């Protein structure tokens, strides 16, 4: 299929920026994938977010690096990239269908535990009226995880004085990699309440089939389902100033987490950056069980024309700060929303929130 010029340029620029992030960190170091800027990572937030934007296609990239202050040689690093696009159709007059594709690579720890995953998404957005839209989305894909046992030490490798990697570890039934299919589903809601106030929210369930996740043979270790509930509002104070608070709650087995905060937006109306939007704010991540605040997350960014850039830094303020010296890690997000040069057959009017 021929790509039209307006689509080629952002893809090339977007690819160059994302490739640059990979090059400055050639050893992508895996943990459960999560981003402090959850609102700028739509397809990892909720499958129902697929296609929920004002345009015909969207490119998104996220990069996160953390705990370099504790593990200088093996920091935890996560890279994610996605594309989602509206599917042209002449049958549905009060909504739209969209597909998406995302990939992420995540590595963590001394063993270089690696998680490489690719997922496809499909979502339907139904306009109840011109101000209210409900969405449903599904996602499925392949997960591959690997571990490097040569970087670990075992009891059998202790020669009486030191641990020697030249000695056999004596363990059996261990695999260096595993793969499984994983599925998630979500619901979303977007509403324009009045000229100044909009609201959005959603709920998603990840790991629906609870796949077995184990490097050991004949070991049953189901991956517990994870619940994510997110919500927020966008309030326009005046022609230039706005406020966008948001929150996400996640629960997986006995672990519960809340990330909440707000950003203020300021729209420039003069000069070369006319209509550019600056935003800055802060979020706080805490355990829902004991209300202990893990990190403060100052955030800033710029939205100009079709581009949105977000920058944040996790400041560790939990008891771990004695080791981390308050340094959690930086995160960057980049989003491009575009329109094809040739209009789609149908363009339903759907209220879309500026996250």
C-alpha positions in Angstrom: 0.0 0.0 0.0 1.4 3.4 -0.9 2.1 5.8 1.9 1.1 9.4 1.3 3.7 12.1 1.9 2.0 13.5 5.1 2.2 10.0 6.6 5.8 9.2 5.5 7.4 12.3 7.2 6.2 11.7 10.8 7.0 8.0 10.6 10.6 8.7 9.5 11.1 11.4 12.2 9.4 9.3 14.9 11.5 6.3 14.0 14.7 8.3 14.1 13.9 9.6 17.6 13.0 6.2 18.9 16.1 4.7 17.4 18.2 7.4 19.1 16.8 6.3 22.5 17.8 2.7 21.8 21.3 3.7 20.7 22.0 5.8 23.9 21.1 2.6 25.9 22.3 -0.4 23.8 21.8 -2.8 26.7 18.1 -2.5 27.3 17.9 -3.8 30.9 12.5 -7.3 32.9 10.0 -6.2 35.3 6.3 -5.9 34.9 6.0 -3.1 32.3 4.7 0.2 33.7 5.1 3.9 33.0 4.8 6.8 35.3 3.4 8.7 32.3 0.6 6.1 32.0 -1.6 8.7 30.3 1.0 8.9 27.5 1.1 5.1 26.9 -2.4 4.4 25.6 -2.1 0.8 24.5 -0.4 -0.4 27.7 -3.0 1.5 29.7 -6.2 0.0 28.3 -7.0 -1.9 25.1 -10.1 0.4 24.8 -7.8 3.3 24.3 -7.0 2.0 20.8 -8.1 4.6 18.3 -9.3 7.0 21.0 -7.9 10.2 19.6 -8.8 13.0 17.2 -7.1 11.8 13.9 -6.7 8.8 11.7 -3.5 7.4 13.0 -1.2 7.7 16.1 2.4 6.8 16.8 3.5 6.5 20.4 6.9 5.8 22.0 8.0 5.5 25.7 11.4 5.0 27.3 12.0 4.5 31.0 15.3 4.0 33.0 15.3 3.4 36.7 17.5 2.3 39.6 20.8 3.2 38.0 21.7 4.7 41.4 21.4 1.3 43.0 22.6 -0.9 40.0 24.8 1.3 37.9 25.8 -1.5 35.5 22.4 -3.1 35.3 19.6 -0.5 35.5 16.0 -1.4 34.8 15.0 -0.2 31.3 11.8 -0.3 29.4 11.1 0.7 25.8 7.7 0.6 24.1 6.4 1.6 20.7 2.9 1.5 19.3 0.8 2.5 16.3 -3.0 2.6 16.1 -5.3 3.6 13.3 -8.9 4.0 12.5 -10.4 1.4 10.2 -12.5 3.0 7.3 -16.0 1.7 7.2 -19.4 2.7 5.7 -21.5 0.5 7.9 -21.2 2.1 11.4 -22.6 5.6 11.4 -22.4 6.4 15.1 -18.9 5.2 15.9 -15.6 3.9 14.7 -13.4 0.8 14.7 -9.7 0.9 15.2 -6.7 -1.5 15.3 -3.4 -1.2 17.0 0.0 -2.8 17.3 2.5 -2.5 20.1 5.9 -3.8 21.0 7.9 -3.5 24.1 11.3 -4.6 25.4 12.0 -4.7 29.1 15.1 -5.9 31.0 16.0 -5.9 34.7 18.4 -7.3 37.2 21.7 -8.9 37.2 20.3 -11.9 35.3 19.2 -9.7 32.4 15.7 -11.0 32.8 14.2 -9.9 29.4 10.6 -9.5 28.4 9.9 -9.0 24.7 6.2 -8.8 23.7 4.1 -7.9 20.7 0.4 -7.3 20.9 -2.4 -6.6 18.5 -5.5 -4.5 19.6 -9.0 -4.0 18.3 -11.4 -1.5 19.7 -14.9 -0.1 18.9 -16.0 3.4 20.0 -19.7 4.1 20.0 -21.1 7.6 20.2 -24.2 7.6 22.4 -24.6 11.3 21.3 -22.3 14.1 20.4 -20.9 14.4 23.9 -20.6 10.9 25.2 -18.6 7.9 23.8 -18.3 4.4 25.2 -15.5 2.1 24.1 -14.6 -1.6 24.3 -11.3 -3.1 23.3 -9.5 -6.4 23.2 -5.8 -7.2 23.0 -3.8 -10.4 22.4 -0.2 -11.3 21.6 2.9 -13.2 22.2 5.2 -12.8 25.2 8.8 -14.1 25.3 10.9 -14.0 28.5 14.6 -15.0 28.8 17.1 -15.2 31.6 20.9 -15.5 31.7 21.9 -18.1 34.3 25.6 -17.4 33.7 25.2 -14.1 35.5 23.8 -15.8 38.6 25.6 -17.8 41.4 24.3 -21.0 43.0 25.3 -23.0 46.1 27.2 -25.6 44.1 29.4 -23.0 42.6 31.0 -22.1 46.0 34.4 -23.7 46.2 34.9 -23.1 49.9 36.4 -19.6 49.4 34.6 -17.9 46.5 31.8 -18.4 44.0 33.1 -19.6 40.7 31.0 -19.4 37.5 33.3 -22.1 36.0 31.7 -24.7 38.3 28.4 -26.3 37.3 25.4 -25.0 39.1 24.0 -28.5 39.6 20.4 -27.4 38.9 18.2 -29.3 36.5 14.9 -28.7 34.7 15.7 -25.0 34.1 14.9 -23.3 30.8 16.6 -20.1 29.6 13.5 -18.9 27.8 9.7 -19.3 27.8 6.9 -18.1 25.6 3.1 -17.8 26.0 0.0 -16.1 24.6 -1.5 -13.3 26.7 -4.9 -11.5 26.5 -6.5 -8.5 27.9 -9.8 -6.5 27.6 -11.0 -3.1 28.6 -13.9 -0.6 28.7 -13.7 3.2 28.3 -15.8 6.2 28.6 -15.2 9.8 27.3 -17.6 12.7 27.9 -17.7 16.5 27.2 -19.8 17.7 30.1 -19.8 21.4 29.1 -17.7 24.0 27.3 -15.1 23.9 30.1 -15.2 20.4 31.6 -14.5 17.0 30.0 -14.1 13.7 31.8 -12.7 10.3 30.9 -12.2 6.9 32.5 -11.8 3.2 32.0 -11.3 -0.2 33.4 -9.1 -3.0 32.0 -8.2 -6.6 33.0 -4.8 -8.0 32.0 -3.7 -11.6 31.8 -7.3 -12.9 31.3 -6.2 -16.5 30.8 -3.6 -16.4 33.6 -0.9 -18.1 31.5 1.7 -20.3 33.1 4.9 -18.3 33.6 7.8 -20.4 34.8 11.4 -21.2 33.7 11.2 -24.5 35.5 9.9 -27.7 33.9 6.7 -29.2 35.4 6.1 -26.1 37.5 2.7 -24.5 37.6 3.1 -20.8 38.2 0.0 -18.9 36.8 0.4 -15.2 36.0 -2.3 -13.5 38.1 -4.7 -11.2 36.4 -4.1 -7.5 36.9 -7.0 -5.0 37.3 -6.4 -1.4 36.2 -8.9 1.5 36.8 -8.1 5.0 35.5 -10.0 8.3 35.4 -9.5 12.0 35.0 -10.9 15.3 34.0 -9.9 18.3 31.9 -11.0 21.7 33.0 -10.5 24.9 31.0 -9.9 27.8 33.4 -9.7 30.4 30.6 -8.5 30.8 27.0 -4.9 30.0 28.0 -5.0 27.9 31.2 -6.3 24.5 31.9 -6.0 21.8 34.6 -5.9 18.0 33.9 -6.0 15.8 37.0 -5.8 12.0 36.6 -5.5 8.8 38.6 -4.8 5.1 38.0 -5.4 2.2 40.5 -3.8 -1.2 39.8 -4.3 -4.4 41.7 -2.6 -7.8 41.1 -2.9 -10.5 43.7 -1.9 -8.8 47.0 -0.1 -5.8 45.4 -2.0 -2.6 45.0 -0.8 0.7 43.6 -2.2 4.2 43.1 -0.7 6.9 40.9 -2.5 10.2 41.1 -1.7 13.8 40.3 -2.4 16.7 37.9 -0.8 19.0 35.3 -1.5 22.6 34.5 -1.6 23.6 30.8 -0.8 26.9 29.2 -1.5 27.7 25.6 0.8 30.1 23.8 -1.1 32.4 21.5 1.6 34.6 20.0 4.9 34.1 18.2 6.3 31.2 16.3 4.9 28.7 18.8 1.4 30.0 18.6 -1.1 27.4 19.7 1.6 25.3 21.4 0.6 24.0 24.8 3.0 23.8 27.7 2.2 21.6 30.6 3.8 20.9 34.0 2.7 19.1 37.1 3.4 16.3 39.5 2.1 12.8 40.3 2.6 10.6 43.3 2.8 6.8 43.3 1.9 5.0 46.5 0.9 1.6 47.8 -2.9 1.4 48.2 -2.5 -1.0 51.1 -0.5 1.1 53.5 -0.6 4.6 51.8 3.2 4.7 51.8 4.3 7.2 49.1 6.9 5.5 46.9 7.8 8.4 44.6 7.0 12.0 43.6 7.0 12.4 39.8 7.5 16.0 38.5 6.4 16.2 34.9 6.7 18.7 32.1 6.1 18.7 28.3 5.1 20.4 25.1 2.3 19.8 22.7 2.8 21.5 19.3 0.6 20.8 16.3 0.6 17.0 15.9 3.4 16.3 18.3 3.4 15.8 22.1 6.6 15.4 24.1 6.5 14.4 27.8 9.4 14.3 30.3 9.2 13.1 33.9 11.5 12.0 36.7 10.7 9.6 39.5 12.0 11.0 42.8 12.2 8.1 45.2 10.9 9.2 48.7 10.3 5.9 50.3 12.6 4.2 52.8 14.7 3.0 49.9 16.0 6.5 49.4 18.9 5.7 51.7 20.2 3.5 48.9 18.8 5.4 45.9 19.6 8.9 47.3 16.2 9.9 46.0 17.1 9.0 42.4 14.4 6.8 40.8 14.8 7.4 37.1 13.8 9.5 34.0 11.1 8.8 31.5 10.3 10.2 28.1 7.2 9.9 25.9 6.6 11.0 22.3 3.3 10.9 20.5 2.4 11.9 16.9 -1.3 12.1 15.8 -1.8 12.5 12.1 -4.4 12.4 9.3 -4.1 10.7 5.9 -4.0 13.0 2.9 -7.1 11.3 1.5 -10.1 11.5 3.9 -11.6 8.3 5.2 -15.1 7.4 3.9 -16.6 8.1 7.3 -15.5 10.5 10.1 -17.9 10.3 13.0 -17.7 13.1 15.4 -16.3 11.7 18.7 -15.3 13.8 21.7 -11.7 13.2 22.4 -9.8 14.3 25.5 -6.4 16.0 25.3 -4.4 13.9 27.7 
